[in-house]
Amino acid sequence: MINKNQTEKMFSVNPADPSLHPVAEKVLNGIRLNKQDALAILNSNDIHFIGAMADYKKQQLNGRLVYFTVNKQINYTNICSVKCMVCAYAKSKHAKDAYTMSIDEIISELSQYGHELDEVHIVGGLNPELSFEYYTSMLAQIRAHFPSITIKAFTATEIGYFARLYKMDVKEVLLKLVDAGLNTMPGGGAELLSDPIRAKLFKGKESKDEWLKTHRIAHSIGIKTNATMLYGHIETDEDIISHLEQLRALQDETSGFLTFVPLTFHPANTPLEGKVHTPTGIRRLKIIALSRLYLDNFPHIKAYWVMLSEGITQIALHFGADDIDGTIGKERVTHAAGAQTPAGLSNQKMISMIKDAGYIPAQRNGEYKIIKIY
């Protein structure tokens, strides 16, 4: 049984839900959680105790530091050959609002932020009109103009598409991108690591094993990556846990993931609008907490403020999250799906959000090297 005094000391509260007792014992003793533990967390209404466990685990790993970055998102094209049912951003090349940014436009947009940027985050649609040289030149020009910036670019979905379109293998694509300036990769395209769900919602994208393989290859050549999970559509609790289990297993193998980012699905302007219910704030906090407790080998868990709202993001810092992403500048993808959050936030706003939540802001680059602690 749980030592009551130890529980009070570590978690500050007592568990009201008996099903969380074995979970708490494992957390206190550093024992890895299993599927039954994860289900207990997702099905429990003892939200305060769940948060306390996750906060304890977070502070074991990162103390009271909460990370953010001064970054800019570049969504270089919205033309995409795949039509996912969860996407409001993709357009056909004939759509009146279709666009592709020139490299000069990308450099100009980044230049608006001077040389204050710590990271650029680059993702876009699967555009068959673009040459591979477009991507390598993009990276090389960014590196030339901003030599100290971390370039985080291209999801595993984009990498796999490049390999097929330009008749290279994934490793060759990655090595050429690294030569051009790539540092790290974002975690997009993971969606749910379930082939039945991918067949229903993400037709035309790679299989779950192909997504994992791309990250495995990236890790093998020294590219650190992120991982995401899109929830709030047709998934079950078991699907969520399976997703986390597969990521944890790959991290055991490679140690190549930097952070995990649970992403809340926004259905507006997608084929699923009106057919699914947006997860409640409590559900979002449970997912954050479960992520921190289950992914014991991931250094960081991100509360992505764009999808969560500023308020829930601050609460998420008490539920296991130790990163809130960055200033962003102008986010397009989630806002195309009806996000009501700002398109970007100021550096000072990020600092205030973290301090007001009771934590210590740590400005980082894309590889989690600390630039400044406030």
N, C-alpha and C positions, 0 to 999 in steps of 0.2 A: 504493500500500500504506500501511498504518498506520505512522506514526512510533512505533517501540517505546518510546522514551523518553517521548514525549508521552502514550502510552497508560498507561504506568506512573505517570506524574505525575498524570494526570487521574483514572484509574479505580482506581489502587492495586493492580490485578491485571492479569495478561495473559489474553487470551481463549484458552480451551482449545478452543473450537469455531470452526473456520475460517469457518463460515457467518455468524458475528457480526462478522467483519472489516469488511465493507462497511457494516454498521449502525453500528459504532463510528466509522468514518470520518465518517459523516454526523452523528452526535451531536457529535463533536469540532468539526466545522466548521459546525454550525448549519444543516444541510441537512435538510429535511423528509423523514420516512420515508414509504415507500409500502407497498403490500400485501405485497410480497415480503419486505420488512424485517420487517414484523409477523409474518408466518408463520415467519420464521427465529427470532424471539424466542420464539414460542409452542412451536416444535418443538425448541428447544435444551435441553440438560441443563446448560449452563454457567450455573447459576443465580447464582453469585457475580458473574460478569461482567455478567449482565443487571441485577442489583441495583446494581452499581457505576455502570453507565451511567445508570440511572434516578436514582440519588442525585445524580450529577453534574448532571443536568438540573434536578432539584429545587432544588439549592443555587444554580444559576445564577439561578433565578427568585425564590427565597425565602430564600436563605442557610440558616441553621440554625434558623430559626423553625419551630415546629410549632403550629398553631392549634387552639384549642378554644373552646367557648362554654358559658356557664352557661344552660342552656335547659330547657324543659319541652315534652314532646309532649302534644298534646291530640288524641285520636282521638274525635271528637264523636259518631259513630254507627257501629255495625257492621252496620246494615241496608243492604243493597246489592241493587240490581236486576240486577247482573251477577254471574255465577258463574264466575270465572276458575279454571282448573285448578291455578294455583299459589298460591291463596289459602286460608288456613285461618281467616281472620278474619271474612269476610262471613257474615251471617245473614239469613234471611227475617224479615219483620216479625212472623211468628207464632212464631218460635223462642223457647224459654223464656229463653234468655240474650241475646236481642236487646235493644239499648238505644239511646237517644238522650239525650245530655246536654242539660239546659236551660242557658240562658245563665248563670243564677245559679250552677249547678253548675260551669260552666267558670271563672267568676270566683273561686269558692270554692277550686277546685283550684289555680289559679294563686296565690291569696293565701297558700296554705300555704308558699310560697317567699318571701314578703315582696316586697321590691322589689330583690332581688338578681339577678333574671333579666335576661339580656341578649337572649334570643330566645325566642319561642314558635313552635313548629312544629305547624301544624294541618292534619290530613288525616282523611278519613273515607270511609265508604261512599257509594254513590249512592242516596240515600234519597228516593223520590218523595213522601213525606209532608211534607217540609219546604218552607217558603216561602222565597223569595229574601230576604225581610226577616230571616229567621232568621240568615242569613250576614252581612248588613250590620250587623245589630244586634250580633251576636257581636263583630265587629271593632271597632265603635264603642265598645262597653262595655269591651273589653280596652284600647283606646287611652285611654279616660277613666280607667280605674283604674291603668294602667301606661304613662304617657305617653312614657317613654324606651325602652320595649322595642321590638325589631324584630319585626314580625309577618310570619312566613313561612307562607303559607297556600295551600292548595288546589292540587292537581296539575293538569296540563293535562287529564287525564281528567275531573276534577271540573268544571273551567271549561267544557269542551265540553258536559258534561251539563247544567250550569246554562243554557247558551245554548239548548240544545234544549228543556229542560223549561219554561223561563220565556219562550221565544220572543223572545230577544234575540240579537244577534250577539256574537261573542267579545270584540271590542273594547269594546262597550257594557258587557258583564259586568265586564270588567277595570277599566274606568274607574269604575264604581260601587263596586267593591271597594276601589279606591285611595282614593276619596273617603271610604270608611268607615274606612280605616286600614291597608290592606294595604301592606307595603313590598316584599317579595320573594316568589318562588314556589319551592316545592321541585321536585325533578326527577322525582318518581314518575310512574308510568304509561308511561314510555318502554319498560319491559320490554326486548324486543328489537325494534329498528326493522326488522322483516321482516314483511311482510304475510302470507306463508304461515305463519310461526310464530304470528303474532297470531291468524290464523284457527283454528289448532289449539288454542291454549292460552288465548287472551284474547278469546273470543267476546263481542261486545257492546261492546267498547272501540273507541275511534277507530282509524283507520288510522295508519300511521306518518307519512304526510304531514300528516294532521290534527294529530297531536301536535307535529310540527315547526312547523306553521303557527301554532298557539297560542303557542308560545314566540317565534316571529318577531314576532307581533303584540305580545306582552308587551314584548319588547325595544324595539319601535318607539315605545312610549309611556313608556319609561323604567323599566320593571320589570326588575330583574335576576333571573335564575333559575338554578337548578341543573339538572343532567341526571344521570340514572341509567342503569344497565344491569343487568338481572337475568340472570345466567348460572348454568349448572350444571343445565340441564334437557335440552332436545333440540337446542340450538344447535350449530353447527359453528364451527371457527375462522374460516371465511370470514364467517359471520354476525356474529361479534364484530367483526371488522375492518370490515365494512360499517357496522355501528352506529357505530363510532368515526369512520369517514369522513364519515358524514352529519352527525354532531355538529360535526366540525371544519369542514365546509363552511358550516354555519349560523353558527358562531362567526366565521369569516372575514367573513361577510356583516354580522353585527350586533354582535359583541363584547359580547353580552349575558349570556353564561354566567359565573357566578362559580366554580363548582366542578363536578367530575365525581365521581360516586359509584358505583363498581362494587359491586353487591349480590349476595351469594352466596345462591342459592335454598335454602330449607329445606323439604324435602318432607313432613315429618311433618304428619299430619292434613289433607293435601291429596289429590286423586285420583291424584297422581303418587307417593305414598308407596310405597316398595318397587320402583318402576319406574325410578328414576334414581339415580345415585351422586353423593353429595355431593363437590364438588371437593376435592382434596387441598390441604394447606397450600402446597405448591410451586406448584400451579396458581393458587391465589389470589394468591400473590406475583407470579407472572408477569403475571397480569391487571393488577395494580396497576402494575407496572413498565411494561408495554406502554401503559397508559393515560397515564402521565406522558410517555413518549417520543413517542407518536403524537399526543396532543392538545397540540401545542406552543403552541397559542394559548389554552389554558385556564389561568387563573391558579393554580388549586388542584386537587389530587387528594385525595379523602377516603378514609381507611381507616375504615369504619364499624364501630366496635368491637362493636356489638350482634350483627352477623352474622359477624364474623371471630374473635372471642374477644380477650381483652385481650393475650394473648401474641403472637398473629399480628399484631395491630394494631401492637405495638411493633416487630416485625420489619419490617412494611410501611413504617415510617418510614425504613428503609434501602433501600427499593425504590421510592421516588418519591413516597410519600404525604407531605403536609405539613399534614394536618388529620385530627383523630380524632373529629369531631362534638362532642358535648357531654354534659352530666350527665344529661339526658333526663327524669329523675324517675320515669316509669313507662311503659315501652314496651309496647304491646299487640300490634301486628301480627305482628312476627317471633316473639314468644314464643308466640303462638297456633299457630305452625308448629313449635314444639318447640325454640326457641332456649334454650340452657343458660346463657347469659350473664346477669348481673344485670339487673334491670329499669331500674336507674339507677346512676350512680356519683357520688361526691362531687367537689366542686371540687378538693380536695387530691389525690384519687386520679388525676384527669386530669393534674394537674401532675406527680405522681410518675411516672406512666407515661411521660410525655414526657422528663423529666429522666433517668430510668433508661435510656432508649434513647439518651441522649447528645445530645439536642437541647434547644432553648430554648423553653419554653412561652410562647405568646402568647395571652392571653385576648382574644376578639373578639366583636363583635356579628354579627348576621345578614348584614351587608353588608361584612364583613371589615375593619371599622374596629377598630384595636387599642385595647383598653381598658387592658391592663396586661401588661407583660412580666416574667416571673418569673426 
